[in-house]
C-alpha cells in the first residue's frame, strides 16, 4: 500500500514557476524540500503523519519554510522553476537548476 501511495504522489510531481507559487507562500503553505530528499517521499511521510521523520528533516533543515532572503531572491526571477507537489494543505517545492545543457533539474 505504501508503495502505491508513493507512486501516486510521484506521478503528481510537477513543475511551477515562482510567480505561480507566491500565493501559497503568502498563506504560509509553502514548504521547501532540499534536493537530497524526494518530494514524493516527503509528501508520503506527511500524508502518513510520520512526525518523527518530519521533525528529523526540520531539525536538519532538509525541510523548511522559505526564508525572507530566499523569497526576495526568487521575487527577482518570477519565472524561476521549481518541482512541486501539492499535499493539502501544503505545497512542497524544490528549486531547480539548469544543467550544462540548459535542462532544469532538481537542485
C-alpha positions in Angstrom: 0.0 0.0 0.0 2.8 2.4 0.9 4.5 1.8 -2.5 1.2 2.6 -4.3 0.8 5.8 -2.4 4.4 6.8 -3.2 3.9 6.0 -6.9 0.7 8.0 -6.9 2.4 11.0 -5.3 5.5 10.7 -7.6 3.2 10.9 -10.6 1.7 14.2 -9.2 5.1 16.0 -9.0 5.0 18.8 -11.5 6.9 22.0 -12.4 5.9 25.5 -11.5 7.2 29.0 -11.8 7.8 31.0 -8.7 5.2 33.6 -9.7 2.6 30.8 -9.5 3.8 29.7 -6.1 3.8 33.2 -4.4 0.2 33.0 -3.2 0.9 29.7 -1.5 3.9 31.2 0.3 1.8 34.2 1.4 -0.8 31.9 3.0 2.0 30.0 4.8 1.5 26.8 2.9 4.8 26.6 1.0 7.4 24.0 2.2 10.9 24.0 0.8 12.4 20.5 0.4 16.2 20.2 -0.1 17.3 18.3 -3.2 18.7 15.3 -1.3 15.1 14.3 -0.5 12.5 13.2 -3.0 9.3 15.3 -3.0 7.1 12.1 -3.1 8.9 10.7 -0.1 8.3 13.8 2.0 4.7 14.0 0.8 4.1 10.4 1.7 5.5 10.9 5.2 3.3 14.0 5.6 0.2 12.0 4.5 1.2 9.2 6.9 1.5 11.8 9.7 5.1 10.5 10.4 6.0 13.1 13.0 9.4 11.5 13.7 10.6 11.8 10.1 9.2 15.3 9.6 10.8 16.5 12.9 14.1 15.0 11.9 14.0 16.8 8.5 13.0 20.0 10.1 15.8 19.8 12.7 18.4 19.2 10.0 16.9 21.9 7.7 16.1 19.4 4.9 12.5 20.7 5.1 11.7 24.3 6.0 9.6 27.3 5.2 11.3 29.6 2.7 13.3 32.3 4.4 12.7 36.0 3.6 16.0 36.1 1.8 15.1 33.2 -0.4 11.7 34.8 -1.2 13.3 38.1 -2.0 15.8 36.4 -4.4 13.0 34.4 -6.1 10.9 37.5 -6.5 13.6 38.9 -8.7 13.2 35.9 -11.1 9.5 35.3 -11.3 9.9 32.6 -13.9 12.3 30.5 -11.7 11.4 26.9 -11.9 10.5 24.6 -9.0 9.5 21.0 -8.8 6.3 20.9 -6.8 3.8 18.6 -5.1 0.5 19.5 -3.5 -0.1 17.6 -0.3 -3.1 19.6 1.0 -2.9 22.0 2.8 0.8 22.2 1.9 2.7 22.8 -1.4 6.1 21.1 -1.3 8.7 22.7 -3.6 12.3 22.1 -4.7 14.5 24.6 -6.5 15.5 23.5 -10.0 18.9 24.5 -11.5 19.9 24.3 -15.2 22.5 21.7 -16.0 25.2 22.4 -18.6 22.8 21.5 -21.4 20.2 24.1 -20.3 17.9 21.5 -18.9 16.3 22.2 -15.5 17.0 19.6 -12.8 16.2 19.5 -9.1 18.8 21.2 -7.0 
